[in-house]
């Protein structure tokens, strides 16, 4: 069987030169095969299928602190942990996908913004908050940790206004959405190669 050509990606940044990822398929294979957040029945990725969809529990915080290398004290989540049902989380339809058609995406942004406002707070920054949201809605909300923000040429909003912080986070999510749509064929090819090698991931819709 001939060796397939490597898949390369070029990602437009919000600022700066495009990010060129050579051999993106091999990089993805190494990550999903070796990284503890993706490998094994107890991994972060596997737990997205087990976590309660509309409630945040202590095990969710344990997952982001252990497998996703966050540093978030459980005390900072007490108010949310005490709620058996989070309306703003339930408003995020589990069937929604980051790569849904534009007209459908436009109908989700209000609910996404509300979730970003509700989940962030003192000592719950955008990085740890989106790790929880990604756990609950992996097809819809990407992780916006420091590495992701740096690679897309973005910048966190660190002021006190929650609406501005949510708007900045939404703009980062929409940029990632646009880049994923632009590279969809390449991402589908990468996913097919991962599945052939026995790895699994839900990216690229």
C-alpha positions in Angstrom: 0.0 0.0 0.0 1.5 3.4 -1.0 2.3 5.8 1.8 -0.3 8.7 1.7 1.0 12.2 1.2 1.3 14.1 4.4 -1.4 16.6 5.3 -0.4 20.2 5.8 -2.5 22.9 7.4 -2.3 26.7 7.2 -4.2 28.6 9.9 -4.8 32.3 9.6 -4.1 34.1 12.8 -5.9 37.0 14.2 -2.6 38.9 14.3 0.7 37.9 12.7 1.7 35.5 9.9 -0.3 32.4 9.2 0.5 29.3 11.3 1.7 26.5 9.0 1.5 23.0 10.4 3.6 20.5 8.5 2.6 16.8 8.7 -0.5 17.7 10.6 -1.8 14.1 10.3 1.3 12.7 12.0 1.2 15.3 14.7 -2.5 14.5 15.4 -1.8 10.7 15.4 1.0 11.2 18.0 -1.2 13.4 20.2 -4.3 11.2 20.2 -2.2 8.1 20.6 0.0 9.3 23.4 -1.5 12.2 25.3 -3.2 11.1 28.5 -6.1 13.5 27.9 -7.0 11.4 24.9 -5.8 7.9 25.6 -7.7 5.3 27.7 -11.1 4.6 29.2 -10.4 7.2 32.0 -9.2 10.0 29.7 -10.7 13.4 29.4 -12.0 12.6 25.9 -13.7 9.4 27.1 -15.2 11.2 30.0 -17.1 13.6 27.6 -19.4 10.6 27.1 -20.0 10.0 30.8 -20.3 13.5 32.4 -23.8 14.7 33.2 -24.8 17.1 30.4 -26.5 19.8 32.3 -24.7 19.7 35.7 -21.1 20.4 36.8 -19.8 17.9 39.3 -16.6 17.5 41.3 -15.3 14.8 38.9 -15.4 17.4 36.1 -13.1 19.7 38.0 -10.9 16.7 38.8 -10.6 15.9 35.1 -9.5 19.3 34.0 -7.1 19.6 36.9 -5.5 16.2 36.2 -5.9 15.3 32.6 -6.1 18.9 31.2 -3.4 20.4 33.4 -5.6 23.1 34.8 -5.1 24.6 38.3 -8.6 25.3 39.6 -9.6 24.9 43.2 -12.9 23.1 43.8 -13.9 25.9 46.2 -14.1 28.3 43.2 -16.8 26.1 41.7 -18.9 25.6 44.8 -21.8 27.7 43.6 -22.1 25.9 40.3 -21.5 22.4 41.9 -24.4 23.1 44.2 -26.9 23.5 41.3 -28.4 20.2 40.2 -29.5 21.7 36.8 -27.9 24.6 35.0 -30.4 26.3 32.7 -27.7 28.1 30.7 -25.9 24.8 30.1 -29.1 23.0 29.1 -29.7 25.8 26.6 -26.7 24.5 24.7 -28.3 21.8 22.5 -26.0 18.7 22.6 -26.7 18.3 18.9 -25.1 21.7 18.1 -21.7 21.5 16.3 -19.1 24.1 15.8 -19.2 23.5 12.0 -23.0 23.8 11.6 -24.3 26.0 8.7 -24.0 29.7 9.2 -27.7 30.4 9.6 -27.8 27.8 12.4 -24.6 29.1 14.0 -26.1 32.6 14.2 -28.9 31.1 16.3 -26.6 29.6 18.8 -24.4 32.6 19.7 -26.7 34.0 22.3 -26.8 30.8 24.2 -23.0 30.3 23.9 -22.4 33.9 25.1 -24.7 33.2 28.1 -22.8 30.1 29.0 -19.4 31.9 28.7 -20.7 34.6 31.1 -22.2 32.1 33.6 -19.2 29.8 33.9 -16.4 32.4 34.2 -15.9 34.2 37.4 -13.3 34.9 40.1 -10.6 32.3 39.8 -12.5 30.6 37.0 -10.8 32.1 34.0 -11.5 31.5 30.3 -9.0 28.6 30.1 -10.4 26.5 32.9 -14.0 27.5 32.1 -13.8 26.4 28.4 -12.2 23.2 29.5 -15.4 22.4 31.5 -17.6 23.6 28.6 -15.7 21.5 26.1 -16.2 18.5 28.5 -19.9 19.1 28.4 -20.3 20.1 24.7 -17.1 18.8 22.9 -18.5 19.3 19.4 -19.5 22.9 20.1 -17.1 24.7 22.5 -13.3 24.5 21.9 -10.8 24.8 24.7 -9.4 28.4 24.8 -6.3 27.8 26.9 -3.1 29.9 26.6 -1.6 27.7 23.9 -4.6 27.9 21.7 -4.9 31.7 22.1 -1.2 32.1 21.4 -1.4 30.0 18.3 -4.3 31.9 16.8 -2.7 35.3 17.6 -5.5 36.1 20.0 -5.5 37.9 23.4 -7.5 37.3 26.5 -9.7 40.1 27.9 -8.6 40.5 31.5 -10.9 43.4 32.6 -13.8 43.3 34.9 -16.6 43.5 32.4 -18.2 40.0 31.9 -19.9 40.9 28.6 -16.6 42.0 27.1 -14.8 38.9 28.2 -17.6 36.7 26.8 -17.5 38.7 23.5 -13.8 38.3 23.2 -14.0 34.5 23.9 -16.8 34.2 21.3 -14.7 36.0 18.7 -11.9 33.4 19.4 -14.4 30.6 19.0 -15.7 32.0 15.8 -12.2 32.4 14.4 -11.5 28.8 15.2 -14.8 27.9 13.5 -13.9 29.8 10.4 -10.5 28.1 10.2 -11.9 24.7 10.7 -14.4 25.3 8.0 -11.7 26.5 5.6 -9.6 23.4 6.4 -12.5 20.9 6.6 -11.4 18.6 3.8 -7.9 18.3 5.4 -9.4 17.7 8.8 -11.7 15.0 7.5 -8.7 13.3 5.9 -6.8 13.5 9.2 -9.7 12.0 11.1 -10.0 9.1 8.6 -6.3 8.3 9.1 -6.7 8.4 12.8 -9.6 6.0 12.6 -7.6 3.7 10.4 -4.9 3.7 13.0 -7.4 3.0 15.8 -7.5 6.5 17.3 -10.7 8.3 17.7 -11.6 12.0 17.9 -14.7 14.0 17.2 -13.1 17.0 15.6 -14.2 18.4 12.2 -17.8 17.4 12.6 
